[in-house]
């Protein structure tokens, strides 16, 4: 998955967490603050129905937007300080 402005990094990785399948998509590690990357992150969080891990870099896409909103599926947040 590559879109202009994202470079060669895919914002979605697989993580092994407590999910029915033993893994969950993880969004954020190494993700930039580029506007298109942040837009893609918000779109993926909204569309992915599986359990999802949102890492600190992925959380940046929701900064100033009133928080993360998700209509379905478990969401695991892993912010850093």
C-alpha positions as CSV (number, residue, x, y, z in Angstrom):
1,X,0.0,0.0,0.0
2,X,1.6,3.2,-1.1
3,X,0.2,6.6,-1.7
4,X,1.9,9.8,-2.7
5,X,3.6,11.4,0.4
6,X,3.8,8.2,2.4
7,X,7.1,7.0,1.0
8,X,8.0,3.3,1.1
9,X,6.5,2.6,4.6
10,X,3.2,1.0,5.0
11,X,1.4,2.4,8.0
12,X,-0.2,-1.0,8.8
13,X,1.8,-3.9,10.4
14,X,0.7,-7.1,12.1
15,X,1.0,-7.5,15.8
16,X,0.4,-10.5,18.0
17,X,-2.2,-9.5,20.7
18,X,-5.2,-11.1,22.2
19,X,-7.5,-11.3,19.2
20,X,-9.4,-14.3,17.9
21,X,-6.8,-14.8,15.2
22,X,-3.8,-14.2,17.4
23,X,-2.8,-11.0,15.5
24,X,-4.1,-7.6,14.9
25,X,-3.2,-4.8,12.5
26,X,-1.0,-2.2,14.1
27,X,-1.0,1.4,12.7
28,X,1.6,4.0,13.5
29,X,5.2,2.8,14.1
30,X,7.4,5.1,12.0
31,X,4.4,6.9,10.5
32,X,5.1,10.5,9.5
33,X,3.0,13.5,10.3
34,X,2.5,14.1,6.6
35,X,-1.1,15.1,5.9
36,X,-1.8,12.2,3.5
37,X,-0.3,9.7,6.0
38,X,-2.6,11.1,8.7
39,X,-5.6,11.0,6.4
40,X,-4.9,7.4,5.5
41,X,-4.5,6.5,9.1
42,X,-7.9,8.0,10.0
43,X,-9.5,6.1,7.1
44,X,-8.0,2.8,8.1
45,X,-9.1,3.1,11.7
46,X,-12.6,3.8,10.5
47,X,-12.7,0.9,8.0
48,X,-10.7,-2.0,9.5
49,X,-13.2,-4.2,11.4
50,X,-10.6,-6.5,13.1
51,X,-9.1,-5.7,16.5
52,X,-6.7,-2.8,15.9
53,X,-3.6,-1.5,17.7
54,X,-3.0,2.2,17.3
55,X,0.5,3.2,18.2
56,X,1.6,6.7,19.3
57,X,2.5,7.8,15.8
58,X,-0.9,6.7,14.6
59,X,-2.5,8.6,17.4
60,X,-0.9,11.8,16.1
61,X,-3.4,11.6,13.1
62,X,-6.2,12.3,15.6
63,X,-4.5,15.2,17.4
64,X,-6.9,18.2,17.7
65,X,-9.9,16.1,16.3
66,X,-11.6,15.3,19.6
67,X,-10.2,11.8,20.0
68,X,-10.3,8.5,18.1
69,X,-13.7,7.4,16.9
70,X,-14.4,3.9,15.8
71,X,-17.8,2.3,15.1
72,X,-16.7,-1.3,15.4
73,X,-14.0,-3.7,16.6
74,X,-11.7,-3.5,19.7
75,X,-9.1,-0.7,19.7
76,X,-5.9,-0.9,21.7
77,X,-4.1,2.4,22.2
78,X,-0.4,2.3,22.9
79,X,0.6,6.0,23.5
80,X,4.1,7.0,24.6
81,X,5.0,9.9,26.9
